[in-house]
Structures are given as structure tokens and as C-alpha cells.
Amino acid sequence: MPSRHFKTVLHAVLVVAASCLGAGHAIAQEPWPTKPVRIICPFPAGGTSDVMARLVGDALSKDLGQQFLVENLAGAGGTVGTARTAKLPADGYTLMQTGVGQNAVAHGLSANLGYDSIRDFVHLAQVNSGPNVLVVHPATPYKTVAELVEYVRKNPGKLNYGFTHAASGHMAMELLKQRASECPKGVKGCNGFFMVGIPYRGGGPMMQDLLGGQIPLMFINQDTALPHVRAGKLRPLAVTSLQRNPLYPEVPTLAESGFPGFQALSWSGISAIRGTPQPIIDKLDKALTKVMASAEIKLRLEAIGFVVPPPGAARYTEFIKSEIALWTRVIKTAGIQPE
């Protein structure tokens, strides 16, 4: 029989344990969010990434009753802000805007980013997806992708194109060069597909040179190209999505233009820091699914040529894995090095 002293001690231990469990349960059930939430955008204010982050932040603020504030932490193609965010507390009060550059292309350029896009983040929802457009100056003779490819194959090194290092347009061009270098059997005078790339520090100067005829062609985001296409200052040859873009209904896809399965997208999404409590992840997942399904978000994105991808954290995670694999392969094949 246990002694009376032993029973007293045991009772005290059980009371303390129950109190601790109760406290832990209370902490786990603490409401969220009870204060503003930051969304780190790893690019400067005013660009497409910043616009997407603020669009989602405003929608989440209305749905969850707390402010979701965008904080721009730019540098090195988005990798500076991403690396810093990965090391912040996983308390649900800091989210990350993820995207093609910093969370896919960057992994092909460097093995020492200071973060791992799959290991260090929980990917909640892809927010937008849009193609690049292959555009040429209207003074050039090319009306179709086939005409362009035929010329380059017969005249290697005689045609230039503009690019900004590691941007989605750069990756789209590298993928096209690799696919077009596979000369069809029986085609005479085919010498691969070699063009000379002219590097630019930013899309603005590159666009000015294209409009001025200093370079004949490039890939550029669909929203950036649109006003110049509508004004007749650029001629679009193809888009890089698998389906035609609503803003360019008459422009074929590269998949339709002799390159089946060709896809090179500009995209972004919202992710949490790995270790964020599961109840918060679940609440964010539900809220993001709701806001991204709203007619307002859909209309605003489609107005600038983006589409709302299918919802879900599992789908977004698998999509990022596939993008890392694709662009790592393209980068290694092309021998592209970090700047």
C-alpha cells in the first residue's frame, strides 16, 4: 500500500501536470491574428511582385480582421529578403512572398543561398501565373516563331536579343534556345540555334532599346509588353503559357508554334516560415483559398493578363518543386553563372 506521504506527493505532481497541460492547450488555442502580420516582398515597391503582395495583403486584412502589411526587403534578385525571412520566428506574424526568381531559378544558380525553398517554408497558395511574350521590333521581318527559328538556324550568331540576368524572360529564352537547337531530321542548313544575348541591368533600359530598334527581340512579362503591343510598337510572336492568354487571344503559344509542352511562367505566391503552428497554417490556407476565389481578385488579375492558379498548399508545393527541377536543368545546360 502506498504511504500517505507518497499519495500526497503524487497528487501534487498530477495537479501541476494538469495545470501545465491546460496552459499549453490555452496557448495552442490563442486567437490569431491579434496584431498586424507582415508579408515580406523581396523586391522593390512598385513592381509586379509588390503589386501582387499588396493585393493579397488587402484581401487577407478584410477577411481576417487584422492588417497584413507588405514590407519590401529587396536585393540580389529576391534572395536577400528570402534568406532573412527564413531565419525569423515562425509565429505566424511574418509571411513570405515566394516567386519564380528567388524560389526556383535561384536554386539553379547557387547552392549557397542561405535558405532552402522546400525545407524552410510552408507554401500556402500560388497567387498568380502569367506568361512571358516573345516580342520583336516591328521593323524586323519575323511574323511567326517558325520564321524566326528558320532565320536563326541558317544564320547563327547574326541576331541579338536582350535579357536581364536570371529574370523569367532570360529563362524563357534559354529554354527556347535549348529546345530550338534540336534540329529536326532532314532539315537542310540547320546549324543549331545560336543568338547573341545582350545583358541589361533592368527591364526599363532593355525595353527602351527594343522600342528604339537597338535590339530586335526579347521575352518580357505580358503586362509590361501589352501597352506597346497595343500601340503597334512591338509585334508579339508567341506566349510562354500552355494556353493562350486572354489579353493576347490571337497570339499563339510556343507549344502551338512547334515546341510541344513549352512553358515558362512568371508566378508568385504566399508562404509561411517552416515551424509556424499548424492551426495558423490551416487558418491561412482557408483564408487564402477564399480570397483567391473571389470575383474581385480574379478580375483584377485577369485585367493585367494573369490567371489565378488552382488553390491549395499541396499543389503549390509540388509546383515549386517542379519549377526548381526545370530551371536548375536549364541553367546547368546553359552554363549560366551567378552575377
Residue, then its C-alpha position, 0 to 999 in steps of 0.5 A: m500500500p502506498s504511504r500517505h506521504f507518497k499519495t500526497v506527493l503524487h497528487a501534487v505532481l498530477v495537479v501541476a501536470a494538469s495545470c501545465l497541460g491546460a496552459g499549453h492547450a490555452i496557448a495552442q488555442e490563442p486567437w490569431p491574428t491579434k496584431p498586424v502580420r507582415i508579408i515580406c516582398p523581396f523586391p522593390a515597391g512598385g513592381t509586379s511582385d509588390v503589386m501582387a503582395r499588396l493585393v493579397g495583403d488587402a484581401l487577407s486584412k478584410d477577411l481576417g480582421q487584422q492588417f497584413l502589411v507588405e514590407n519590401l526587403a529587396g536585393a540580389g534578385g529576391t534572395v536577400g529578403t528570402a534568406r532573412t525571412a527564413k531565419l525569423p520566428a515562425d509565429g505566424y506574424t511574418l509571411m513570405q512572398t515566394g516567386v519564380g526568381q528567388n524560389a526556383v531559378a535561384h536554386g539553379l544558380s547557387a547552392n549557397l543561398g542561405y535558405d532552402s525553398i522546400r525545407d524552410f517554408v510552408h507554401l500556402a497558395q500560388v497567387n498568380s501565373g502569367p506568361n512571358v511574350l516573345v516580342v520583336h521590333p516591328a521593323t524586323p521581318y519575323k511574323t511567326v516563331a517558325e520564321l524566326v527559328e528558320y532565320v536563326r538556324k541558317n544564320p547563327g550568331k547574326l541576331n541579338y536579343g536582350f535579357t536581364h540576368a536570371a529574370s523569367g524572360h532570360m529563362a524563357m529564352e534559354l529554354l527556347k534556345q535549348r529546345a530550338s537547337e534540336c534540329p529536326k531530321g532532314v532539315k537542310g542548313c540547320n546549324g543549331f540555334f545560336m543568338v547573341g544575348i545582350p545583358y541589361r541591368g533592368g527591364g526599363p533600359m532593355m525595353q527602351d532599346l527594343l522600342g528604339g530598334q537597338i535590339p530586335l527581340m526579347f521575352i518580357n512579362q505580358d503586362t509590361a509588353l501589352p501597352h506597346v503591343r497595343a500601340g503597334k510598337l512591338r509585334p508579339l510572336a508567341v506566349t510562354s503559357l500552355q494556353r493562350n492568354p486572354l489579353y493576347p487571344e490571337v497570339p499563339t503559344l510556343a507549344e502551338s508554334g512547334f515546341p510541344g509542352f513549352q512553358a515558362l511562367s512568371w508566378s508568385g505566391i504566399s508562404a509561411i516560415r517552416g515551424t509556424p503552428q499548424p492551426i495558423i497554417d490551416k487558418l491561412d490556407k482557408a483564408l487564402t483559398k477564399v480570397m483567391a476565389s473571389a470575383e474581385i481578385k480574379l478580375r483584377l488579375e485577369a485585367i493585367g493578363f494573369v490567371v489565378p492558379p488552382p488553390g491549395a498548399a499541396r499543389y503549390t508545393e509540388f509546383i515549386k518543386s517542379e519549377i526548381a527541377l526545370w530551371t536548375r536543368v536549364i541553367k546547368t545546360a546553359g552554363i549560366q553563372p551567378e552575377 
